[in-house]
Amino acid sequence: MEYNKNFKLILHTKLSNPHYPPEIQAETTLINFTVTESGLEDQLLALVVNKERPDLEETKTQLIIQNTDFTIKLKQVRDRMCNPHMVHPRIDVAKDCSPSCSSQSFLMLRCHATA
């Protein structure tokens, strides 16, 4: 079938979270234009602060970047702690041990303390 390469089909829906089959999603781009009142307030506040106190806006940006870095590092540490075989290959976690990360971490630290 011949078609014009510049052809674009734009569909609009009032659904807040439309669901399409995977074969449709693979061939399309879904853009969410939902705007909330609090989102607009945050954007307006950021513009006002940036205009009147650029130093505060810069500090906020640095804190957001720092928070993101800390979140990534925390996840990496938790992943290492929740897998004691990666941290210390000699530790053998008991098979009846609770699967929660906190119990595995406690067991790992207890093993290190007694070694």
PyMOL commands that set and color helices and strands:
alter all, ss='L'
color gray80, all
select helices_A, chain A and resi 22-27+37-52+54-82+84-87+101-114
alter helices_A, ss='H'
color red, helices_A
deselect
rebuild
show_as cartoon
